[in-house]
Amino acid sequence: MSTIGALNQGLAGIQRGFDGLRRDANQIARANGPDRIDADVARSLVSLSADRAQVEASLKVIEAAGEMVDTIGSLLDVKA
């Protein structure tokens, strides 16, 4: 996978994680509100944890891609 591809995948993963976090937080907030919906709060809490892990894992992908760029840059400096 190219560095740019890894960065794009990492950013897409972060976006998916934040979308899930927003969705789950909204479901939890509505569970006790006036326009109460049948939300499974326990499921939403578990999903919050999974979405957080998604964001953290995607961040690690971006960090690894950044390290690859640094390594490539160092190799090019040595050759120059």
ChimeraX commands (.cxc) that place a marker at each C-alpha (Angstrom):
marker #1 position 0.00,0.00,0.00 radius 0.5
marker #1 position 1.34,3.43,-0.86 radius 0.5
marker #1 position 1.87,6.06,1.78 radius 0.5
marker #1 position -0.86,8.24,0.33 radius 0.5
marker #1 position -3.21,5.26,0.22 radius 0.5
marker #1 position -2.46,4.53,3.87 radius 0.5
marker #1 position -3.11,8.15,4.82 radius 0.5
marker #1 position -6.42,8.12,2.93 radius 0.5
marker #1 position -7.47,4.87,4.61 radius 0.5
marker #1 position -6.54,6.26,8.01 radius 0.5
marker #1 position -8.51,9.46,7.43 radius 0.5
marker #1 position -11.51,7.50,6.15 radius 0.5
marker #1 position -11.36,5.30,9.25 radius 0.5
marker #1 position -11.31,8.33,11.53 radius 0.5
marker #1 position -14.30,9.79,9.67 radius 0.5
marker #1 position -16.25,6.52,10.02 radius 0.5
marker #1 position -15.39,6.39,13.72 radius 0.5
marker #1 position -16.57,9.96,14.34 radius 0.5
marker #1 position -19.76,9.33,12.38 radius 0.5
marker #1 position -20.45,6.34,14.61 radius 0.5
marker #1 position -19.64,8.30,17.75 radius 0.5
marker #1 position -22.11,11.01,16.76 radius 0.5
marker #1 position -24.82,8.46,15.93 radius 0.5
marker #1 position -24.36,6.57,19.20 radius 0.5
marker #1 position -24.23,9.70,21.34 radius 0.5
marker #1 position -27.43,10.91,19.70 radius 0.5
marker #1 position -29.19,7.61,20.43 radius 0.5
marker #1 position -28.09,7.71,24.07 radius 0.5
marker #1 position -29.18,11.33,24.47 radius 0.5
marker #1 position -32.61,10.60,22.96 radius 0.5
marker #1 position -33.21,7.60,25.22 radius 0.5
marker #1 position -34.30,9.86,28.08 radius 0.5
marker #1 position -35.54,12.87,26.12 radius 0.5
marker #1 position -39.09,14.09,25.48 radius 0.5
marker #1 position -39.20,12.52,22.01 radius 0.5
marker #1 position -38.14,9.21,23.45 radius 0.5
marker #1 position -37.28,6.51,20.98 radius 0.5
marker #1 position -36.72,2.83,21.61 radius 0.5
marker #1 position -32.96,3.02,21.78 radius 0.5
marker #1 position -30.94,0.19,23.17 radius 0.5
marker #1 position -28.62,2.23,25.39 radius 0.5
marker #1 position -26.38,-0.71,26.22 radius 0.5
marker #1 position -25.83,-1.42,22.51 radius 0.5
marker #1 position -25.08,2.25,21.89 radius 0.5
marker #1 position -22.54,2.29,24.72 radius 0.5
marker #1 position -20.79,-0.76,23.30 radius 0.5
marker #1 position -20.82,0.87,19.86 radius 0.5
marker #1 position -19.27,4.01,21.37 radius 0.5
marker #1 position -16.38,1.91,22.61 radius 0.5
marker #1 position -15.98,0.21,19.22 radius 0.5
marker #1 position -16.08,3.54,17.40 radius 0.5
marker #1 position -13.43,4.94,19.74 radius 0.5
marker #1 position -11.23,1.94,18.96 radius 0.5
marker #1 position -11.83,2.59,15.23 radius 0.5
marker #1 position -10.56,6.16,15.59 radius 0.5
marker #1 position -7.53,5.09,17.65 radius 0.5
marker #1 position -6.58,2.34,15.17 radius 0.5
marker #1 position -6.97,4.70,12.22 radius 0.5
marker #1 position -4.75,7.23,13.97 radius 0.5
marker #1 position -2.07,4.55,14.31 radius 0.5
marker #1 position -2.31,3.92,10.55 radius 0.5
marker #1 position -1.72,7.62,9.92 radius 0.5
marker #1 position 1.20,7.68,12.36 radius 0.5
marker #1 position 2.77,4.65,10.64 radius 0.5
marker #1 position 2.36,6.30,7.24 radius 0.5
marker #1 position 4.05,9.41,8.60 radius 0.5
marker #1 position 6.95,7.32,9.84 radius 0.5
marker #1 position 7.24,5.76,6.38 radius 0.5
marker #1 position 7.47,9.23,4.85 radius 0.5
marker #1 position 10.17,10.19,7.37 radius 0.5
marker #1 position 12.13,7.02,6.58 radius 0.5
marker #1 position 11.90,7.60,2.85 radius 0.5
marker #1 position 12.99,11.19,3.35 radius 0.5
marker #1 position 16.01,10.07,5.39 radius 0.5
marker #1 position 16.98,7.56,2.72 radius 0.5
marker #1 position 16.77,10.23,0.05 radius 0.5
marker #1 position 18.93,12.58,2.17 radius 0.5
marker #1 position 21.59,9.88,2.53 radius 0.5
marker #1 position 21.64,9.27,-1.24 radius 0.5
marker #1 position 21.87,12.98,-2.07 radius 0.5
marker link #1:1,2 radius 0.2
marker link #1:2,3 radius 0.2
marker link #1:3,4 radius 0.2
marker link #1:4,5 radius 0.2
marker link #1:5,6 radius 0.2
marker link #1:6,7 radius 0.2
marker link #1:7,8 radius 0.2
marker link #1:8,9 radius 0.2
marker link #1:9,10 radius 0.2
marker link #1:10,11 radius 0.2
marker link #1:11,12 radius 0.2
marker link #1:12,13 radius 0.2
marker link #1:13,14 radius 0.2
marker link #1:14,15 radius 0.2
marker link #1:15,16 radius 0.2
marker link #1:16,17 radius 0.2
marker link #1:17,18 radius 0.2
marker link #1:18,19 radius 0.2
marker link #1:19,20 radius 0.2
marker link #1:20,21 radius 0.2
marker link #1:21,22 radius 0.2
marker link #1:22,23 radius 0.2
marker link #1:23,24 radius 0.2
marker link #1:24,25 radius 0.2
marker link #1:25,26 radius 0.2
marker link #1:26,27 radius 0.2
marker link #1:27,28 radius 0.2
marker link #1:28,29 radius 0.2
marker link #1:29,30 radius 0.2
marker link #1:30,31 radius 0.2
marker link #1:31,32 radius 0.2
marker link #1:32,33 radius 0.2
marker link #1:33,34 radius 0.2
marker link #1:34,35 radius 0.2
marker link #1:35,36 radius 0.2
marker link #1:36,37 radius 0.2
marker link #1:37,38 radius 0.2
marker link #1:38,39 radius 0.2
marker link #1:39,40 radius 0.2
marker link #1:40,41 radius 0.2
marker link #1:41,42 radius 0.2
marker link #1:42,43 radius 0.2
marker link #1:43,44 radius 0.2
marker link #1:44,45 radius 0.2
marker link #1:45,46 radius 0.2
marker link #1:46,47 radius 0.2
marker link #1:47,48 radius 0.2
marker link #1:48,49 radius 0.2
marker link #1:49,50 radius 0.2
marker link #1:50,51 radius 0.2
marker link #1:51,52 radius 0.2
marker link #1:52,53 radius 0.2
marker link #1:53,54 radius 0.2
marker link #1:54,55 radius 0.2
marker link #1:55,56 radius 0.2
marker link #1:56,57 radius 0.2
marker link #1:57,58 radius 0.2
marker link #1:58,59 radius 0.2
marker link #1:59,60 radius 0.2
marker link #1:60,61 radius 0.2
marker link #1:61,62 radius 0.2
marker link #1:62,63 radius 0.2
marker link #1:63,64 radius 0.2
marker link #1:64,65 radius 0.2
marker link #1:65,66 radius 0.2
marker link #1:66,67 radius 0.2
marker link #1:67,68 radius 0.2
marker link #1:68,69 radius 0.2
marker link #1:69,70 radius 0.2
marker link #1:70,71 radius 0.2
marker link #1:71,72 radius 0.2
marker link #1:72,73 radius 0.2
marker link #1:73,74 radius 0.2
marker link #1:74,75 radius 0.2
marker link #1:75,76 radius 0.2
marker link #1:76,77 radius 0.2
marker link #1:77,78 radius 0.2
marker link #1:78,79 radius 0.2
marker link #1:79,80 radius 0.2
view
